[in-house]
Amino acid sequence: MPEPQRTVHTVLSVPDVSCAHCKMAIEKAVGRLPGVARVEVEVATKTVAVEFDRAAVQLATIQEAIEGEGYTVAGEQAVGA
Ligand SMILES: [Cu+2]
């Protein structure tokens, strides 16, 4: 029997992202949260791709970490996959 899927992959829209500094700041803030397996900011599309263990961390916590760096999360672009 396969284990229940606990890993969530989502893409957040963060319109304020504009340069390599934004990328670094967000990746650092989100990456240090326990339960986050992967975070990648794409400056060109102003998106933050996150993979996290939903048993360990909630999406709201990830959004707070991004907003704590001074960025606004406009919404979720895609869920699943
Ligand atoms: Cu920047």
PDB file of the backbone (N, CA, C, O) and the ligand in Angstrom, with CONECT records:
HET     CU  A 101       1
ATOM      1  N   MET A   1       0.841  -1.207   0.000  1.00  0.00           N
ATOM      2  CA  MET A   1       0.000   0.000   0.000  1.00  0.00           C
ATOM      3  C   MET A   1       0.877   1.259   0.000  1.00  0.00           C
ATOM      4  O   MET A   1       1.782   1.384   0.825  1.00  0.00           O
ATOM      5  N   PRO A   2       0.612   2.179  -0.913  1.00  0.00           N
ATOM      6  CA  PRO A   2       1.370   3.439  -0.901  1.00  0.00           C
ATOM      7  C   PRO A   2       0.981   4.283   0.308  1.00  0.00           C
ATOM      8  O   PRO A   2      -0.152   4.236   0.789  1.00  0.00           O
ATOM      9  N   GLU A   3       1.932   5.040   0.771  1.00  0.00           N
ATOM     10  CA  GLU A   3       1.643   5.936   1.899  1.00  0.00           C
ATOM     11  C   GLU A   3       0.789   7.096   1.393  1.00  0.00           C
ATOM     12  O   GLU A   3       0.889   7.485   0.229  1.00  0.00           O
ATOM     13  N   PRO A   4      -0.046   7.645   2.263  1.00  0.00           N
ATOM     14  CA  PRO A   4      -0.834   8.810   1.850  1.00  0.00           C
ATOM     15  C   PRO A   4       0.079   9.961   1.445  1.00  0.00           C
ATOM     16  O   PRO A   4       1.121  10.190   2.060  1.00  0.00           O
ATOM     17  N   GLN A   5      -0.316  10.661   0.431  1.00  0.00           N
ATOM     18  CA  GLN A   5       0.502  11.762  -0.084  1.00  0.00           C
ATOM     19  C   GLN A   5       0.493  12.934   0.897  1.00  0.00           C
ATOM     20  O   GLN A   5      -0.546  13.539   1.163  1.00  0.00           O
ATOM     21  N   ARG A   6       1.679  13.235   1.424  1.00  0.00           N
ATOM     22  CA  ARG A   6       1.745  14.341   2.379  1.00  0.00           C
ATOM     23  C   ARG A   6       2.443  15.546   1.775  1.00  0.00           C
ATOM     24  O   ARG A   6       2.359  16.653   2.307  1.00  0.00           O
ATOM     25  N   THR A   7       3.123  15.333   0.676  1.00  0.00           N
ATOM     26  CA  THR A   7       3.858  16.435   0.073  1.00  0.00           C
ATOM     27  C   THR A   7       2.953  17.241  -0.842  1.00  0.00           C
ATOM     28  O   THR A   7       2.299  16.701  -1.735  1.00  0.00           O
ATOM     29  N   VAL A   8       2.930  18.531  -0.601  1.00  0.00           N
ATOM     30  CA  VAL A   8       2.115  19.436  -1.403  1.00  0.00           C
ATOM     31  C   VAL A   8       3.047  20.285  -2.256  1.00  0.00           C
ATOM     32  O   VAL A   8       4.058  20.797  -1.777  1.00  0.00           O
ATOM     33  N   HIS A   9       2.694  20.425  -3.508  1.00  0.00           N
ATOM     34  CA  HIS A   9       3.459  21.286  -4.408  1.00  0.00           C
ATOM     35  C   HIS A   9       2.539  22.393  -4.890  1.00  0.00           C
ATOM     36  O   HIS A   9       1.463  22.128  -5.427  1.00  0.00           O
ATOM     37  N   THR A  10       2.959  23.616  -4.700  1.00  0.00           N
ATOM     38  CA  THR A  10       2.120  24.717  -5.138  1.00  0.00           C
ATOM     39  C   THR A  10       2.964  25.855  -5.695  1.00  0.00           C
ATOM     40  O   THR A  10       4.164  25.944  -5.436  1.00  0.00           O
ATOM     41  N   VAL A  11       2.331  26.701  -6.445  1.00  0.00           N
ATOM     42  CA  VAL A  11       3.018  27.860  -7.013  1.00  0.00           C
ATOM     43  C   VAL A  11       2.270  29.115  -6.594  1.00  0.00           C
ATOM     44  O   VAL A  11       1.090  29.283  -6.900  1.00  0.00           O
ATOM     45  N   LEU A  12       2.971  29.990  -5.893  1.00  0.00           N
ATOM     46  CA  LEU A  12       2.361  31.224  -5.418  1.00  0.00           C
ATOM     47  C   LEU A  12       2.738  32.383  -6.331  1.00  0.00           C
ATOM     48  O   LEU A  12       3.860  32.466  -6.831  1.00  0.00           O
ATOM     49  N   SER A  13       1.790  33.257  -6.532  1.00  0.00           N
ATOM     50  CA  SER A  13       2.040  34.444  -7.320  1.00  0.00           C
ATOM     51  C   SER A  13       2.469  35.576  -6.389  1.00  0.00           C
ATOM     52  O   SER A  13       1.732  35.944  -5.475  1.00  0.00           O
ATOM     53  N   VAL A  14       3.664  36.127  -6.624  1.00  0.00           N
ATOM     54  CA  VAL A  14       4.182  37.216  -5.792  1.00  0.00           C
ATOM     55  C   VAL A  14       4.656  38.338  -6.724  1.00  0.00           C
ATOM     56  O   VAL A  14       5.810  38.364  -7.149  1.00  0.00           O
ATOM     57  N   PRO A  15       3.741  39.259  -7.029  1.00  0.00           N
ATOM     58  CA  PRO A  15       4.019  40.288  -8.058  1.00  0.00           C
ATOM     59  C   PRO A  15       5.169  41.234  -7.716  1.00  0.00           C
ATOM     60  O   PRO A  15       5.756  41.831  -8.619  1.00  0.00           O
ATOM     61  N   ASP A  16       5.502  41.383  -6.442  1.00  0.00           N
ATOM     62  CA  ASP A  16       6.556  42.316  -6.047  1.00  0.00           C
ATOM     63  C   ASP A  16       7.963  41.817  -6.374  1.00  0.00           C
ATOM     64  O   ASP A  16       8.926  42.582  -6.313  1.00  0.00           O
ATOM     65  N   VAL A  17       8.080  40.550  -6.716  1.00  0.00           N
ATOM     66  CA  VAL A  17       9.408  39.995  -6.997  1.00  0.00           C
ATOM     67  C   VAL A  17       9.979  40.654  -8.246  1.00  0.00           C
ATOM     68  O   VAL A  17       9.347  40.648  -9.302  1.00  0.00           O
ATOM     69  N   SER A  18      11.190  41.227  -8.120  1.00  0.00           N
ATOM     70  CA  SER A  18      11.721  41.943  -9.272  1.00  0.00           C
ATOM     71  C   SER A  18      13.195  41.698  -9.546  1.00  0.00           C
ATOM     72  O   SER A  18      13.688  42.076 -10.609  1.00  0.00           O
ATOM     73  N   CYS A  19      13.910  41.078  -8.621  1.00  0.00           N
ATOM     74  CA  CYS A  19      15.336  40.910  -8.876  1.00  0.00           C
ATOM     75  C   CYS A  19      15.915  39.759  -8.065  1.00  0.00           C
ATOM     76  O   CYS A  19      15.206  39.080  -7.323  1.00  0.00           O
ATOM     77  N   ALA A  20      17.206  39.558  -8.220  1.00  0.00           N
ATOM     78  CA  ALA A  20      17.878  38.441  -7.560  1.00  0.00           C
ATOM     79  C   ALA A  20      17.834  38.570  -6.033  1.00  0.00           C
ATOM     80  O   ALA A  20      17.860  37.572  -5.314  1.00  0.00           O
ATOM     81  N   HIS A  21      17.768  39.804  -5.558  1.00  0.00           N
ATOM     82  CA  HIS A  21      17.689  39.993  -4.111  1.00  0.00           C
ATOM     83  C   HIS A  21      16.358  39.454  -3.571  1.00  0.00           C
ATOM     84  O   HIS A  21      16.321  38.798  -2.531  1.00  0.00           O
ATOM     85  N   CYS A  22      15.280  39.737  -4.283  1.00  0.00           N
ATOM     86  CA  CYS A  22      13.966  39.234  -3.877  1.00  0.00           C
ATOM     87  C   CYS A  22      14.002  37.711  -3.816  1.00  0.00           C
ATOM     88  O   CYS A  22      13.530  37.090  -2.863  1.00  0.00           O
ATOM     89  N   LYS A  23      14.574  37.141  -4.858  1.00  0.00           N
ATOM     90  CA  LYS A  23      14.670  35.675  -4.942  1.00  0.00           C
ATOM     91  C   LYS A  23      15.380  35.113  -3.713  1.00  0.00           C
ATOM     92  O   LYS A  23      14.918  34.161  -3.085  1.00  0.00           O
ATOM     93  N   MET A  24      16.517  35.729  -3.389  1.00  0.00           N
ATOM     94  CA  MET A  24      17.325  35.240  -2.285  1.00  0.00           C
ATOM     95  C   MET A  24      16.595  35.393  -0.946  1.00  0.00           C
ATOM     96  O   MET A  24      16.595  34.483  -0.117  1.00  0.00           O
ATOM     97  N   ALA A  25      15.977  36.554  -0.754  1.00  0.00           N
ATOM     98  CA  ALA A  25      15.306  36.842   0.518  1.00  0.00           C
ATOM     99  C   ALA A  25      14.148  35.873   0.757  1.00  0.00           C
ATOM    100  O   ALA A  25      13.979  35.359   1.863  1.00  0.00           O
ATOM    101  N   ILE A  26      13.360  35.630  -0.275  1.00  0.00           N
ATOM    102  CA  ILE A  26      12.200  34.757  -0.123  1.00  0.00           C
ATOM    103  C   ILE A  26      12.647  33.300   0.033  1.00  0.00           C
ATOM    104  O   ILE A  26      12.117  32.570   0.872  1.00  0.00           O
ATOM    105  N   GLU A  27      13.612  32.888  -0.768  1.00  0.00           N
ATOM    106  CA  GLU A  27      14.067  31.502  -0.672  1.00  0.00           C
ATOM    107  C   GLU A  27      14.668  31.226   0.706  1.00  0.00           C
ATOM    108  O   GLU A  27      14.522  30.129   1.245  1.00  0.00           O
ATOM    109  N   LYS A  28      15.335  32.212   1.261  1.00  0.00           N
ATOM    110  CA  LYS A  28      15.929  32.044   2.584  1.00  0.00           C
ATOM    111  C   LYS A  28      14.838  31.967   3.661  1.00  0.00           C
ATOM    112  O   LYS A  28      14.884  31.107   4.541  1.00  0.00           O
ATOM    113  N   ALA A  29      13.866  32.868   3.581  1.00  0.00           N
ATOM    114  CA  ALA A  29      12.819  32.939   4.603  1.00  0.00           C
ATOM    115  C   ALA A  29      11.929  31.696   4.588  1.00  0.00           C
ATOM    116  O   ALA A  29      11.564  31.166   5.637  1.00  0.00           O
ATOM    117  N   VAL A  30      11.589  31.243   3.389  1.00  0.00           N
ATOM    118  CA  VAL A  30      10.711  30.070   3.292  1.00  0.00           C
ATOM    119  C   VAL A  30      11.509  28.788   3.524  1.00  0.00           C
ATOM    120  O   VAL A  30      11.024  27.843   4.146  1.00  0.00           O
ATOM    121  N   GLY A  31      12.733  28.771   3.017  1.00  0.00           N
ATOM    122  CA  GLY A  31      13.560  27.568   3.114  1.00  0.00           C
ATOM    123  C   GLY A  31      13.908  27.183   4.538  1.00  0.00           C
ATOM    124  O   GLY A  31      14.193  26.020   4.819  1.00  0.00           O
ATOM    125  N   ARG A  32      13.885  28.162   5.442  1.00  0.00           N
ATOM    126  CA  ARG A  32      14.245  27.822   6.826  1.00  0.00           C
ATOM    127  C   ARG A  32      13.050  27.310   7.624  1.00  0.00           C
ATOM    128  O   ARG A  32      13.217  26.903   8.774  1.00  0.00           O
ATOM    129  N   LEU A  33      11.857  27.320   7.049  1.00  0.00           N
ATOM    130  CA  LEU A  33      10.699  26.784   7.757  1.00  0.00           C
ATOM    131  C   LEU A  33      10.788  25.262   7.802  1.00  0.00           C
ATOM    132  O   LEU A  33      11.093  24.629   6.791  1.00  0.00           O
ATOM    133  N   PRO A  34      10.527  24.676   8.956  1.00  0.00           N
ATOM    134  CA  PRO A  34      10.523  23.221   9.022  1.00  0.00           C
ATOM    135  C   PRO A  34       9.388  22.661   8.176  1.00  0.00           C
ATOM    136  O   PRO A  34       8.274  23.184   8.210  1.00  0.00           O
ATOM    137  N   GLY A  35       9.654  21.619   7.429  1.00  0.00           N
ATOM    138  CA  GLY A  35       8.618  20.999   6.612  1.00  0.00           C
ATOM    139  C   GLY A  35       8.659  21.428   5.162  1.00  0.00           C
ATOM    140  O   GLY A  35       7.991  20.831   4.318  1.00  0.00           O
ATOM    141  N   VAL A  36       9.442  22.463   4.859  1.00  0.00           N
ATOM    142  CA  VAL A  36       9.564  22.905   3.470  1.00  0.00           C
ATOM    143  C   VAL A  36      10.688  22.115   2.808  1.00  0.00           C
ATOM    144  O   VAL A  36      11.846  22.190   3.219  1.00  0.00           O
ATOM    145  N   ALA A  37      10.324  21.357   1.776  1.00  0.00           N
ATOM    146  CA  ALA A  37      11.303  20.512   1.102  1.00  0.00           C
ATOM    147  C   ALA A  37      12.043  21.279   0.009  1.00  0.00           C
ATOM    148  O   ALA A  37      13.219  21.031  -0.256  1.00  0.00           O
ATOM    149  N   ARG A  38      11.341  22.201  -0.610  1.00  0.00           N
ATOM    150  CA  ARG A  38      11.946  22.905  -1.740  1.00  0.00           C
ATOM    151  C   ARG A  38      11.253  24.238  -1.928  1.00  0.00           C
ATOM    152  O   ARG A  38      10.032  24.331  -1.803  1.00  0.00           O
ATOM    153  N   VAL A  39      12.020  25.265  -2.226  1.00  0.00           N
ATOM    154  CA  VAL A  39      11.426  26.550  -2.573  1.00  0.00           C
ATOM    155  C   VAL A  39      12.255  27.148  -3.693  1.00  0.00           C
ATOM    156  O   VAL A  39      13.483  27.191  -3.615  1.00  0.00           O
ATOM    157  N   GLU A  40      11.579  27.608  -4.738  1.00  0.00           N
ATOM    158  CA  GLU A  40      12.298  28.222  -5.833  1.00  0.00           C
ATOM    159  C   GLU A  40      11.520  29.418  -6.366  1.00  0.00           C
ATOM    160  O   GLU A  40      10.374  29.302  -6.801  1.00  0.00           O
ATOM    161  N   VAL A  41      12.180  30.566  -6.316  1.00  0.00           N
ATOM    162  CA  VAL A  41      11.573  31.797  -6.814  1.00  0.00           C
ATOM    163  C   VAL A  41      11.998  32.001  -8.257  1.00  0.00           C
ATOM    164  O   VAL A  41      13.183  31.929  -8.584  1.00  0.00           O
ATOM    165  N   GLU A  42      11.034  32.251  -9.105  1.00  0.00           N
ATOM    166  CA  GLU A  42      11.360  32.573 -10.490  1.00  0.00           C
ATOM    167  C   GLU A  42      11.048  34.040 -10.716  1.00  0.00           C
ATOM    168  O   GLU A  42       9.890  34.457 -10.712  1.00  0.00           O
ATOM    169  N   VAL A  43      12.112  34.818 -10.914  1.00  0.00           N
ATOM    170  CA  VAL A  43      11.968  36.263 -11.032  1.00  0.00           C
ATOM    171  C   VAL A  43      11.174  36.631 -12.288  1.00  0.00           C
ATOM    172  O   VAL A  43      10.335  37.530 -12.244  1.00  0.00           O
ATOM    173  N   ALA A  44      11.427  35.951 -13.398  1.00  0.00           N
ATOM    174  CA  ALA A  44      10.785  36.292 -14.674  1.00  0.00           C
ATOM    175  C   ALA A  44       9.263  36.182 -14.599  1.00  0.00           C
ATOM    176  O   ALA A  44       8.548  37.010 -15.164  1.00  0.00           O
ATOM    177  N   THR A  45       8.775  35.164 -13.904  1.00  0.00           N
ATOM    178  CA  THR A  45       7.324  34.956 -13.853  1.00  0.00           C
ATOM    179  C   THR A  45       6.723  35.450 -12.539  1.00  0.00           C
ATOM    180  O   THR A  45       5.509  35.382 -12.347  1.00  0.00           O
ATOM    181  N   LYS A  46       7.576  35.952 -11.627  1.00  0.00           N
ATOM    182  CA  LYS A  46       7.146  36.435 -10.315  1.00  0.00           C
ATOM    183  C   LYS A  46       6.344  35.378  -9.556  1.00  0.00           C
ATOM    184  O   LYS A  46       5.254  35.630  -9.042  1.00  0.00           O
ATOM    185  N   THR A  47       6.929  34.197  -9.513  1.00  0.00           N
ATOM    186  CA  THR A  47       6.270  33.092  -8.827  1.00  0.00           C
ATOM    187  C   THR A  47       7.223  32.435  -7.841  1.00  0.00           C
ATOM    188  O   THR A  47       8.445  32.491  -7.981  1.00  0.00           O
ATOM    189  N   VAL A  48       6.618  31.814  -6.845  1.00  0.00           N
ATOM    190  CA  VAL A  48       7.371  31.066  -5.848  1.00  0.00           C
ATOM    191  C   VAL A  48       6.836  29.635  -5.845  1.00  0.00           C
ATOM    192  O   VAL A  48       5.694  29.398  -5.452  1.00  0.00           O
ATOM    193  N   ALA A  49       7.642  28.704  -6.273  1.00  0.00           N
ATOM    194  CA  ALA A  49       7.260  27.294  -6.256  1.00  0.00           C
ATOM    195  C   ALA A  49       7.702  26.693  -4.930  1.00  0.00           C
ATOM    196  O   ALA A  49       8.864  26.807  -4.541  1.00  0.00           O
ATOM    197  N   VAL A  50       6.769  26.058  -4.247  1.00  0.00           N
ATOM    198  CA  VAL A  50       7.077  25.494  -2.936  1.00  0.00           C
ATOM    199  C   VAL A  50       6.621  24.044  -2.868  1.00  0.00           C
ATOM    200  O   VAL A  50       5.552  23.686  -3.363  1.00  0.00           O
ATOM    201  N   GLU A  51       7.440  23.232  -2.252  1.00  0.00           N
ATOM    202  CA  GLU A  51       7.073  21.861  -1.949  1.00  0.00           C
ATOM    203  C   GLU A  51       7.193  21.692  -0.451  1.00  0.00           C
ATOM    204  O   GLU A  51       8.248  21.938   0.133  1.00  0.00           O
ATOM    205  N   PHE A  52       6.087  21.266   0.173  1.00  0.00           N
ATOM    206  CA  PHE A  52       6.145  21.161   1.628  1.00  0.00           C
ATOM    207  C   PHE A  52       5.338  19.980   2.136  1.00  0.00           C
ATOM    208  O   PHE A  52       4.451  19.463   1.457  1.00  0.00           O
ATOM    209  N   ASP A  53       5.671  19.576   3.340  1.00  0.00           N
ATOM    210  CA  ASP A  53       4.987  18.480   4.018  1.00  0.00           C
ATOM    211  C   ASP A  53       3.814  19.081   4.786  1.00  0.00           C
ATOM    212  O   ASP A  53       4.000  19.830   5.745  1.00  0.00           O
ATOM    213  N   ARG A  54       2.610  18.743   4.349  1.00  0.00           N
ATOM    214  CA  ARG A  54       1.439  19.411   4.943  1.00  0.00           C
ATOM    215  C   ARG A  54       1.215  18.998   6.397  1.00  0.00           C
ATOM    216  O   ARG A  54       0.441  19.635   7.113  1.00  0.00           O
ATOM    217  N   ALA A  55       1.888  17.937   6.833  1.00  0.00           N
ATOM    218  CA  ALA A  55       1.785  17.541   8.238  1.00  0.00           C
ATOM    219  C   ALA A  55       2.708  18.382   9.112  1.00  0.00           C
ATOM    220  O   ALA A  55       2.556  18.412  10.333  1.00  0.00           O
ATOM    221  N   ALA A  56       3.664  19.063   8.487  1.00  0.00           N
ATOM    222  CA  ALA A  56       4.670  19.798   9.253  1.00  0.00           C
ATOM    223  C   ALA A  56       4.513  21.312   9.166  1.00  0.00           C
ATOM    224  O   ALA A  56       4.907  22.033  10.083  1.00  0.00           O
ATOM    225  N   VAL A  57       3.942  21.792   8.074  1.00  0.00           N
ATOM    226  CA  VAL A  57       3.845  23.241   7.902  1.00  0.00           C
ATOM    227  C   VAL A  57       2.607  23.549   7.060  1.00  0.00           C
ATOM    228  O   VAL A  57       2.212  22.760   6.202  1.00  0.00           O
ATOM    229  N   GLN A  58       2.008  24.699   7.319  1.00  0.00           N
ATOM    230  CA  GLN A  58       0.812  25.080   6.573  1.00  0.00           C
ATOM    231  C   GLN A  58       1.134  26.167   5.558  1.00  0.00           C
ATOM    232  O   GLN A  58       2.089  26.929   5.709  1.00  0.00           O
ATOM    233  N   LEU A  59       0.319  26.213   4.537  1.00  0.00           N
ATOM    234  CA  LEU A  59       0.526  27.214   3.489  1.00  0.00           C
ATOM    235  C   LEU A  59       0.486  28.624   4.065  1.00  0.00           C
ATOM    236  O   LEU A  59       1.228  29.502   3.625  1.00  0.00           O
ATOM    237  N   ALA A  60      -0.387  28.839   5.057  1.00  0.00           N
ATOM    238  CA  ALA A  60      -0.500  30.162   5.670  1.00  0.00           C
ATOM    239  C   ALA A  60       0.825  30.586   6.302  1.00  0.00           C
ATOM    240  O   ALA A  60       1.182  31.763   6.270  1.00  0.00           O
ATOM    241  N   THR A  61       1.543  29.638   6.867  1.00  0.00           N
ATOM    242  CA  THR A  61       2.837  29.936   7.491  1.00  0.00           C
ATOM    243  C   THR A  61       3.855  30.344   6.431  1.00  0.00           C
ATOM    244  O   THR A  61       4.670  31.242   6.643  1.00  0.00           O
ATOM    245  N   ILE A  62       3.793  29.668   5.294  1.00  0.00           N
ATOM    246  CA  ILE A  62       4.697  29.989   4.184  1.00  0.00           C
ATOM    247  C   ILE A  62       4.399  31.394   3.657  1.00  0.00           C
ATOM    248  O   ILE A  62       5.311  32.172   3.379  1.00  0.00           O
ATOM    249  N   GLN A  63       3.115  31.700   3.526  1.00  0.00           N
ATOM    250  CA  GLN A  63       2.722  33.040   3.065  1.00  0.00           C
ATOM    251  C   GLN A  63       3.187  34.108   4.048  1.00  0.00           C
ATOM    252  O   GLN A  63       3.650  35.177   3.651  1.00  0.00           O
ATOM    253  N   GLU A  64       3.058  33.804   5.331  1.00  0.00           N
ATOM    254  CA  GLU A  64       3.499  34.761   6.351  1.00  0.00           C
ATOM    255  C   GLU A  64       4.997  35.017   6.261  1.00  0.00           C
ATOM    256  O   GLU A  64       5.456  36.144   6.450  1.00  0.00           O
ATOM    257  N   ALA A  65       5.757  33.962   5.971  1.00  0.00           N
ATOM    258  CA  ALA A  65       7.213  34.111   5.855  1.00  0.00           C
ATOM    259  C   ALA A  65       7.550  35.025   4.676  1.00  0.00           C
ATOM    260  O   ALA A  65       8.460  35.848   4.764  1.00  0.00           O
ATOM    261  N   ILE A  66       6.815  34.876   3.577  1.00  0.00           N
ATOM    262  CA  ILE A  66       7.043  35.720   2.399  1.00  0.00           C
ATOM    263  C   ILE A  66       6.645  37.164   2.719  1.00  0.00           C
ATOM    264  O   ILE A  66       7.362  38.105   2.381  1.00  0.00           O
ATOM    265  N   GLU A  67       5.493  37.324   3.375  1.00  0.00           N
ATOM    266  CA  GLU A  67       5.017  38.659   3.708  1.00  0.00           C
ATOM    267  C   GLU A  67       5.899  39.322   4.755  1.00  0.00           C
ATOM    268  O   GLU A  67       6.018  40.546   4.803  1.00  0.00           O
ATOM    269  N   GLY A  68       6.514  38.495   5.590  1.00  0.00           N
ATOM    270  CA  GLY A  68       7.446  39.004   6.592  1.00  0.00           C
ATOM    271  C   GLY A  68       8.677  39.647   5.968  1.00  0.00           C
ATOM    272  O   GLY A  68       9.348  40.461   6.603  1.00  0.00           O
ATOM    273  N   GLU A  69       8.970  39.281   4.728  1.00  0.00           N
ATOM    274  CA  GLU A  69      10.092  39.873   4.001  1.00  0.00           C
ATOM    275  C   GLU A  69       9.655  41.131   3.252  1.00  0.00           C
ATOM    276  O   GLU A  69      10.470  41.806   2.622  1.00  0.00           O
ATOM    277  N   GLY A  70       8.358  41.437   3.330  1.00  0.00           N
ATOM    278  CA  GLY A  70       7.867  42.658   2.709  1.00  0.00           C
ATOM    279  C   GLY A  70       7.179  42.452   1.375  1.00  0.00           C
ATOM    280  O   GLY A  70       6.909  43.419   0.662  1.00  0.00           O
ATOM    281  N   TYR A  71       6.889  41.205   1.025  1.00  0.00           N
ATOM    282  CA  TYR A  71       6.240  40.921  -0.254  1.00  0.00           C
ATOM    283  C   TYR A  71       4.784  40.516  -0.022  1.00  0.00           C
ATOM    284  O   TYR A  71       4.424  40.002   1.037  1.00  0.00           O
ATOM    285  N   THR A  72       3.974  40.757  -1.021  1.00  0.00           N
ATOM    286  CA  THR A  72       2.566  40.391  -0.945  1.00  0.00           C
ATOM    287  C   THR A  72       2.314  39.148  -1.786  1.00  0.00           C
ATOM    288  O   THR A  72       2.714  39.072  -2.948  1.00  0.00           O
ATOM    289  N   VAL A  73       1.645  38.181  -1.179  1.00  0.00           N
ATOM    290  CA  VAL A  73       1.262  36.982  -1.918  1.00  0.00           C
ATOM    291  C   VAL A  73      -0.102  37.251  -2.552  1.00  0.00           C
ATOM    292  O   VAL A  73      -1.094  37.442  -1.849  1.00  0.00           O
ATOM    293  N   ALA A  74      -0.145  37.263  -3.888  1.00  0.00           N
ATOM    294  CA  ALA A  74      -1.373  37.618  -4.595  1.00  0.00           C
ATOM    295  C   ALA A  74      -2.304  36.431  -4.723  1.00  0.00           C
ATOM    296  O   ALA A  74      -3.506  36.607  -4.923  1.00  0.00           O
ATOM    297  N   GLY A  75      -1.781  35.246  -4.613  1.00  0.00           N
ATOM    298  CA  GLY A  75      -2.647  34.081  -4.734  1.00  0.00           C
ATOM    299  C   GLY A  75      -1.875  32.845  -5.130  1.00  0.00           C
ATOM    300  O   GLY A  75      -0.657  32.865  -5.309  1.00  0.00           O
ATOM    301  N   GLU A  76      -2.624  31.774  -5.260  1.00  0.00           N
ATOM    302  CA  GLU A  76      -2.043  30.498  -5.632  1.00  0.00           C
ATOM    303  C   GLU A  76      -2.272  30.303  -7.121  1.00  0.00           C
ATOM    304  O   GLU A  76      -3.394  30.436  -7.612  1.00  0.00           O
ATOM    305  N   GLN A  77      -1.201  29.986  -7.832  1.00  0.00           N
ATOM    306  CA  GLN A  77      -1.326  29.884  -9.278  1.00  0.00           C
ATOM    307  C   GLN A  77      -1.698  28.471  -9.731  1.00  0.00           C
ATOM    308  O   GLN A  77      -2.429  28.287 -10.704  1.00  0.00           O
ATOM    309  N   ALA A  78      -1.191  27.503  -9.021  1.00  0.00           N
ATOM    310  CA  ALA A  78      -1.449  26.123  -9.425  1.00  0.00           C
ATOM    311  C   ALA A  78      -1.285  25.214  -8.232  1.00  0.00           C
ATOM    312  O   ALA A  78      -0.423  25.439  -7.383  1.00  0.00           O
ATOM    313  N   VAL A  79      -2.092  24.208  -8.167  1.00  0.00           N
ATOM    314  CA  VAL A  79      -1.975  23.229  -7.099  1.00  0.00           C
ATOM    315  C   VAL A  79      -1.899  21.844  -7.725  1.00  0.00           C
ATOM    316  O   VAL A  79      -2.501  21.574  -8.764  1.00  0.00           O
ATOM    317  N   GLY A  80      -1.160  20.996  -7.078  1.00  0.00           N
ATOM    318  CA  GLY A  80      -1.095  19.618  -7.533  1.00  0.00           C
ATOM    319  C   GLY A  80       0.211  19.271  -8.196  1.00  0.00           C
ATOM    320  O   GLY A  80       1.229  19.912  -7.935  1.00  0.00           O
ATOM    321  N   ALA A  81       0.202  18.277  -9.041  1.00  0.00           N
ATOM    322  CA  ALA A  81       1.368  17.740  -9.730  1.00  0.00           C
ATOM    323  C   ALA A  81       2.480  17.456  -8.752  1.00  0.00           C
ATOM    324  O   ALA A  81       3.550  16.996  -9.151  1.00  0.00           O
TER     325      ALA A  81
HETATM  326 CU    CU A 101      14.430  42.578  -5.653  1.00  0.00          CU2+
END
